[in-house]
Amino acid sequence: MGAGRLGDYLRARRALLQPEDVGLVAGSRRRVEGLRREEVAILAGISPEYYLRLEQGRDTNPSRQVVAALAKALKLDADAAAYLDLIARATNLTKRHRVEKPNPDIQAMIDMWPRTAAYLQGGSFTVLASNPLAAALSRHFWIGANPMRAAFLESDMRRLYRDWEAMTAKAVPFLRSVVVERDDDPAVQELIGELSLRSDRFRTLWARHDVKVDDRGDTLFLHPQVGPLDLRFQKFLLPDSRQILVTYHAQPGSASERAFTMLAESARADKG
């Protein structure tokens, strides 16, 4: 899997660059989209034959120096360069379904956050733990749901976001940034396969091979019960696991805080 992903990524990033982006003259007889293989090779200081073997997966062990040179030649930012280094070092792992369980301390902790929506995602992005406010925010944040899948395939999830296209444009590069370490989980590959088959939006974004560790920012919701919510999100990648803790909170004193408080009170009443 590592070799194929490396070649796919190199081809995708090469296609996004134009000759003038790297100081080359385009000329009038170009038949390829973006840079030619030999142009990338020259920019990286490696032979065109060696670069071809990397793209075709016939050489699977580039040195760190070669990877760094390719990242520079392709004008990758820090996240994309780190991703390139990771997939270049990836090895084929025994594939097996993983049975994941949440740390009970995580569930106890997020249950103590009455004004912060929080849920814990497993390695395949299925929710393993969730607090009442997260469950009130969306049914796709309930335990057993998969927010990544729902973002592209469920109409109510699409309506929940005031700018669905912006949200999905961030979700896919984040997915790609973490999924390379989960190649040994068939559930992850099944998720990507299903989304690629059933969602034009996902397929388009996935084909770009963009990588971005977007672990904090703003999300604009339109909740059916309390209306517009401008929330801050943060994603915490838990060490020594593949789990991600996702939180949402409103800025103090804002209209969104008042609306979020109403939703929290409703969630507590429903739970009680």
C-alpha positions as CSV (number, residue, x, y, z in Angstrom):
1,M,0.0,0.0,0.0
2,G,2.8,2.4,0.8
3,A,4.4,2.3,-2.6
4,G,1.1,2.8,-4.5
5,R,0.2,5.7,-2.3
6,L,3.6,7.3,-2.8
7,G,3.3,7.1,-6.5
8,D,-0.2,8.4,-6.5
9,Y,0.8,11.3,-4.3
10,L,3.8,12.3,-6.4
11,R,1.7,12.3,-9.6
12,A,-1.1,14.3,-8.0
13,R,1.2,17.0,-6.7
14,R,3.2,17.1,-9.9
15,A,-0.1,17.8,-11.8
16,L,-0.9,20.8,-9.6
17,L,2.3,22.7,-10.5
18,Q,2.9,24.7,-13.6
19,P,6.3,25.2,-15.1
20,E,6.2,28.9,-14.3
21,D,5.6,28.0,-10.6
22,V,9.1,26.6,-10.4
23,G,10.9,29.0,-12.7
24,L,10.7,26.9,-15.9
25,V,9.6,28.0,-19.4
26,A,6.4,26.2,-20.4
27,G,6.9,26.1,-24.1
28,S,4.2,25.4,-26.7
29,R,4.2,21.6,-27.0
30,R,3.2,20.3,-23.6
31,R,0.9,17.2,-23.4
32,V,0.9,16.7,-19.7
33,E,-1.0,18.5,-17.0
34,G,1.4,20.2,-14.7
35,L,5.1,19.3,-14.6
36,R,6.8,16.5,-16.5
37,R,8.4,13.7,-14.5
38,E,11.9,14.7,-15.8
39,E,11.3,18.3,-14.7
40,V,10.5,17.2,-11.1
41,A,13.6,14.9,-11.2
42,I,15.8,17.8,-12.3
43,L,14.4,20.1,-9.6
44,A,15.0,17.4,-7.0
45,G,18.5,16.6,-8.2
46,I,17.7,12.9,-8.9
47,S,17.8,11.0,-12.2
48,P,14.5,10.9,-14.3
49,E,14.8,7.1,-14.3
50,Y,14.9,6.9,-10.5
51,Y,11.9,9.3,-10.2
52,L,10.0,7.2,-12.7
53,R,10.6,4.1,-10.5
54,L,9.3,6.0,-7.5
55,E,6.1,7.0,-9.3
56,Q,5.6,3.5,-10.6
57,G,6.2,1.9,-7.2
58,R,9.3,-0.1,-8.4
59,D,11.5,1.6,-5.9
60,T,10.0,1.8,-2.4
61,N,12.8,3.0,-0.2
62,P,13.8,6.6,-1.0
63,S,16.2,8.1,1.4
64,R,15.2,11.0,3.7
65,Q,17.4,13.3,1.6
66,V,15.5,12.3,-1.6
67,V,12.1,12.8,0.1
68,A,13.1,16.2,1.4
69,A,14.4,17.2,-2.1
70,L,11.1,16.0,-3.7
71,A,9.1,18.0,-1.1
72,K,11.1,21.1,-2.0
73,A,10.8,20.5,-5.8
74,L,7.0,20.1,-5.5
75,K,6.7,23.1,-3.2
76,L,5.0,21.2,-0.4
77,D,4.1,23.0,2.8
78,A,5.0,21.6,6.2
79,D,2.0,19.3,6.5
80,A,2.3,18.0,3.0
81,A,6.0,17.4,3.3
82,A,5.5,15.5,6.6
83,Y,2.9,13.4,4.9
84,L,5.2,12.6,2.0
85,D,7.9,11.5,4.4
86,L,5.4,9.3,6.3
87,I,4.1,7.5,3.2
88,A,7.6,7.1,1.9
89,R,8.5,5.2,5.0
90,A,5.2,3.3,5.3
91,T,5.4,-0.5,5.2
92,N,2.8,-3.1,4.5
93,L,1.2,-4.2,7.7
94,T,-1.0,-7.2,8.5
95,K,-4.5,-6.1,7.9
96,R,-7.0,-6.9,10.7
97,H,-10.2,-5.4,12.1
98,R,-9.5,-3.6,15.3
99,V,-11.9,-3.7,18.3
100,E,-11.6,-0.4,19.9
101,K,-12.8,0.6,23.3
102,P,-12.9,4.1,24.8
103,N,-10.9,4.9,27.9
104,P,-13.6,5.1,30.6
105,D,-11.8,8.1,32.0
106,I,-12.4,10.0,28.7
107,Q,-16.1,9.4,29.0
108,A,-16.2,10.5,32.6
109,M,-14.2,13.6,31.7
110,I,-16.4,14.8,28.8
111,D,-19.5,14.1,30.8
112,M,-18.3,16.8,33.2
113,W,-18.2,19.4,30.5
114,P,-21.8,20.8,30.5
115,R,-21.1,23.6,28.0
116,T,-18.6,21.9,25.7
117,A,-19.8,19.3,23.1
118,A,-17.2,16.5,23.0
119,Y,-16.9,13.1,21.4
120,L,-14.1,10.6,20.9
121,Q,-13.5,9.0,17.5
122,G,-11.8,5.7,17.0
123,G,-9.3,4.8,14.3
124,S,-12.0,4.4,11.6
125,F,-13.7,7.7,12.8
126,T,-16.6,5.9,14.5
127,V,-17.7,7.7,17.7
128,L,-16.6,5.7,20.8
129,A,-17.7,8.1,23.5
130,S,-19.9,11.2,23.4
131,N,-21.4,13.6,25.9
132,P,-25.0,14.8,26.0
133,L,-24.3,18.2,24.4
134,A,-22.5,16.6,21.4
135,A,-25.5,14.2,21.0
136,A,-27.8,17.2,21.1
137,L,-25.8,19.0,18.5
138,S,-26.2,16.1,16.0
139,R,-27.3,12.5,15.9
140,H,-24.1,11.8,13.9
141,F,-22.1,12.5,17.1
142,W,-23.8,9.7,18.9
143,I,-21.8,6.6,20.0
144,G,-21.6,4.3,17.0
145,A,-22.1,7.0,14.4
146,N,-19.4,8.0,11.9
147,P,-19.3,11.8,11.4
148,M,-16.8,11.5,8.5
149,R,-19.2,9.2,6.6
150,A,-22.2,11.3,7.5
151,A,-20.6,14.5,6.3
152,F,-20.7,13.3,2.7
153,L,-23.7,10.9,2.7
154,E,-26.3,12.2,5.1
155,S,-28.5,15.1,4.0
156,D,-29.3,16.3,7.6
157,M,-25.5,16.5,8.3
158,R,-25.1,18.7,5.2
159,R,-27.9,21.0,6.4
160,L,-26.3,21.3,9.8
161,Y,-23.3,23.1,8.3
162,R,-23.9,26.7,7.0
163,D,-20.9,26.3,4.7
164,W,-20.8,22.5,3.9
165,E,-18.3,23.0,1.1
166,A,-15.8,24.7,3.4
167,M,-16.2,22.1,6.0
168,T,-15.7,19.2,3.6
169,A,-12.7,21.0,2.0
170,K,-11.0,20.9,5.5
171,A,-12.2,17.4,6.4
172,V,-10.6,15.5,3.5
173,P,-7.1,16.9,3.9
174,F,-7.3,16.1,7.6
175,L,-8.4,12.6,6.8
176,R,-5.5,12.1,4.5
177,S,-3.1,13.4,7.0
178,V,-4.0,10.7,9.6
179,V,-5.1,7.8,7.5
180,V,-1.7,6.8,6.3
181,E,-1.0,5.4,9.8
182,R,-4.2,3.4,9.7
183,D,-3.5,1.3,6.6
184,D,-3.7,-1.9,8.7
185,D,-7.3,-1.2,9.5
186,P,-9.7,-2.6,6.9
187,A,-12.5,-0.4,8.3
188,V,-10.6,2.7,7.2
189,Q,-10.2,1.4,3.7
190,E,-13.8,0.5,3.5
191,L,-14.8,4.0,4.6
192,I,-12.6,5.6,1.9
193,G,-13.9,3.2,-0.7
194,E,-17.6,3.8,0.2
195,L,-17.1,7.6,0.1
196,S,-15.2,7.4,-3.2
197,L,-18.0,5.4,-4.8
198,R,-21.0,7.3,-3.3
199,S,-19.9,11.0,-3.0
200,D,-18.8,13.1,-6.0
201,R,-17.6,15.7,-3.6
202,F,-15.4,13.3,-1.6
203,R,-14.0,11.8,-4.8
204,T,-13.0,15.2,-6.1
205,L,-11.3,16.3,-2.9
206,W,-9.6,13.0,-2.3
207,A,-8.1,13.0,-5.8
208,R,-6.3,16.3,-5.0
209,H,-4.1,14.6,-2.4
210,D,-4.2,17.7,-0.3
211,V,-2.8,17.2,3.3
212,K,-3.6,19.6,6.2
213,V,-3.5,18.9,9.9
214,D,-6.4,21.3,10.6
215,D,-6.9,20.6,14.3
216,R,-8.6,23.8,15.4
217,G,-10.8,26.6,13.9
218,D,-14.3,27.8,13.6
219,T,-17.4,25.9,12.5
220,L,-20.7,27.5,11.5
221,F,-23.7,25.4,12.3
222,L,-27.4,25.9,11.6
223,H,-29.1,23.8,14.3
224,P,-32.7,22.9,13.8
225,Q,-33.6,23.6,17.4
226,V,-31.6,26.7,18.4
227,G,-30.6,28.2,15.0
228,P,-27.1,29.6,14.1
229,L,-24.2,28.5,16.2
230,D,-20.7,29.9,15.6
231,L,-18.5,27.4,17.5
232,R,-14.8,26.9,18.0
233,F,-13.6,23.3,17.4
234,Q,-10.4,21.5,18.5
235,K,-9.2,18.0,17.7
236,F,-6.8,16.3,20.1
237,L,-4.9,13.3,18.7
238,L,-4.4,11.1,21.7
239,P,-0.9,9.8,22.2
240,D,-0.2,6.1,21.8
241,S,-3.6,5.5,20.1
242,R,-5.4,6.4,16.9
243,Q,-8.2,8.1,18.7
244,I,-9.2,11.7,18.3
245,L,-11.1,13.8,20.9
246,V,-13.2,16.5,19.2
247,T,-14.6,19.4,21.1
248,Y,-16.9,22.4,20.3
249,H,-17.5,25.5,22.4
250,A,-18.9,28.9,22.0
251,Q,-17.1,32.2,22.6
252,P,-18.1,33.7,26.0
253,G,-20.7,36.4,25.9
254,S,-21.7,35.7,22.3
255,A,-25.2,35.0,20.9
256,S,-23.9,31.5,20.1
257,E,-23.0,30.9,23.7
258,R,-26.6,31.8,24.7
259,A,-28.0,29.5,22.1
260,F,-25.5,26.7,23.0
261,T,-26.5,27.1,26.6
262,M,-30.1,26.6,25.7
263,L,-29.2,23.4,23.8
264,A,-27.1,22.2,26.8
265,E,-30.1,22.8,29.1
266,S,-32.3,20.9,26.8
267,A,-29.8,18.1,26.6
268,R,-29.7,17.9,30.4
269,A,-33.4,17.9,30.7
270,D,-33.7,15.1,28.1
271,K,-31.1,13.1,30.0
272,G,-32.8,13.6,33.3
